Amino acid sequence: MAGTAVNMATLGMAGTGVNAVGKMGKYASKKLTGKGRRAKLHKQHSWLAWDSRVTAPFIKLDLLLECHRLPKKDSFCPADAFACVWEVPSGFKSNSKRVNRMPTRQEREIGRTEIVRGNRDPVFSTTFRLEFKFHEEQTYLVRVYNEDLRYSTDLKEHDFIGGCIFTLGELLGSSGCSIAMPLYRGKSFVVLTGREIVETREVLEFRFSGQDLGLLERKNNKAQVAKDVLETMQKLNVAKTVLEKFDSYFRIEKLDREDQSWSMIWKSEVVSDNENPTWNAARLPLQLLCGDEPTNPLKISIWVWNRFIPDESVGFVETSVDELIQKAKRGIPVFNVMAERRKLFGGVKLKKAGVLKGLKSSVLQIPSMLQYISGGCEMDLIFAIDCSDVNGDWRNANSLHFHSEEWLNDYQAIIHKVGTIYDGFERRQKYTMFGYGARIKGVNQQCFSLGENLQNADDLVNCYDDTFSQGNCDLELGARVELKHVVQSAVYRSIRLSQQRQSFSTLVVLSTGAIDDLAATIDVVCAAAEDAPLSIVIVGIGNDGNFETIHKLTGAEQGKLRHSNGVPIARDIVHFVPMHEFHGNVRACVAESLHDVPEQFVQHFTNAGIKPNPPRAVPDFSLNQVFGEPNSRADNLMKKGSSHKDRKNGNSSVHRR
């Protein structure tokens, strides 16, 4: 008997229910009570499965360094060089030509290379393990020193040669994931190369089924609890619920080594009224399941879903990814589901509560987002600005569009931060900015161009400033807001670019929450999810905005966005983040809004059967490329000297190892 019950908190009977959440760790609490569309979906639709993932939370890579044309710090011998890498706060200007000799308090040291003695073109063998997160601006700083006092770890005792600043986006978005940065001391420069760790592409595909689940007797007081609840329901005239249903699902939990607690990382769908359920197949990256160690313990716990009271635990299985894979090679692995039961005089004992079968357990290699970018896939960016009268007249200081030279409003801050993240990736197509919900010269315009061929984040902000300048008399804020035309324009643009070369577009909509054509917009979004290489990110602007309509557009209320003909959306491409929840922290807001883009990126290409192109060749760096100067005699001498050294060492270029 699964038990009849109503909401215990509502009826004042919270103490009588069975606590099904238990100790699931910090991750579970974030999933159930966190911000954003995903947490809201889990609250309202606890019977829905969490989305499968094919991308790891971050991409691991190794950073390699080599220097060229280092100056002589001593009179008679080349430099005894070593390099240090620091992580610096987000927002550090990567085009700054001034690098301090010593690190500041805000910098965090990643590590140091070995010392290469007597070489003006040292190639360091030490690598630095970094984690690339697409949705964040990750800035690093490299300093190169000449060893002056042998065996001293104090950088003050060594001669400073020079340094450079770069972001991981610039590094991984360049040809061959390799860039050359001047050290701003003479003609010296450093070549940085990033190499992806292939293990981050591994994904576990699994499918489980249960047998004879729930045959173990329930808690001793379950009959009394059900009786008390039935009496309360009769008093409140609440409809009774049938007790015999066995609606089961399972959770995957991993062990936190620090506090020895289990944290939930994924939840399956609910299979209704079946004690021998078979759940759908799913995929999760190994990095999320077990980190770097396949033998790390995993717990698969089975639960009974209840509508009104907390879910009940049926039992659990402790295993590991390695065990699942090894047993699947010999057949169908079978695990006993064990349930904890209290002894009469204290303590607990384990009893068998059924069987769990692993119908499928295999490791797949899924191409990563970085693999597509390394092959030349371009990242396109489209902005859509809300020009409705909900913002208020931009000439008024209370308007959301009001801006000053002393500070940035929410629109400007989001535009600049997102543009900065995308600036690091090489592209031939420039940015585009649309406006919607306005009147231009007295005519309603639901989609119009604010600017095209915008080069970088600064051009995006300048385009916005020109649109909402004090002297712009052609633009009027409109009363009706339609988003369908903006999404259609973004879809056409993304498909047109993808026909020319591999590309993926991101539409960033800055909205105050008003949408007057919700049904038509949903149909366009569902159609775009079929084949358009597009992600839609909606950022809610303003503290007083009504974002219920946008939540419907993301599918947060019905669990899955559906076309007007009833067909569910092929893949999730819309993500909404209200900015006021981050209390002015633009960096955190942008990171959350772009968090799902890598997953949607990989899902589109894998569903379409499009494989990454071969990696682009690493360029042959010259003084002209590094410093932007015309070829000189020194440049030619460097090429001749390096080619002679390459032929001697059997290498084909300056930087290859």
ZILIN-V601504 format. One record per helix or strand of 3 or more residues. SS is the DSSP state (A for helix, B for strand). FROM is the first residue (numbers start at 1). TO is the last residue. If there is no record, write none. Layout:
# ZILIN-V601504
ss:SS from:FROM to:TO
ss:SS from:FROM to:TO
This chain:
# ZILIN-V601504
ss:A from:8 to:11
ss:A from:14 to:16
ss:A from:25 to:33
ss:A from:37 to:44
ss:B from:59 to:68
ss:B from:81 to:88
ss:B from:108 to:112
ss:B from:128 to:132
ss:B from:139 to:146
ss:A from:155 to:157
ss:B from:159 to:167
ss:A from:168 to:172
ss:A from:175 to:177
ss:B from:178 to:182
ss:B from:189 to:196
ss:A from:198 to:201
ss:B from:202 to:211
ss:A from:222 to:236
ss:B from:248 to:256
ss:B from:261 to:267
ss:B from:282 to:285
ss:A from:286 to:290
ss:B from:297 to:304
ss:B from:312 to:320
ss:A from:321 to:329
ss:B from:333 to:342
ss:B from:348 to:365
ss:A from:369 to:374
ss:B from:378 to:386
ss:A from:389 to:391
ss:A from:410 to:423
ss:B from:431 to:436
ss:B from:438 to:440
ss:B from:443 to:445
ss:B from:448 to:454
ss:A from:457 to:467
ss:B from:475 to:478
ss:A from:484 to:500
ss:B from:503 to:511
ss:A from:518 to:531
ss:B from:534 to:540
ss:A from:548 to:554
ss:B from:574 to:578
ss:A from:579 to:582
ss:A from:586 to:593
ss:A from:597 to:607
ss:A from:623 to:627
ss:A from:633 to:649
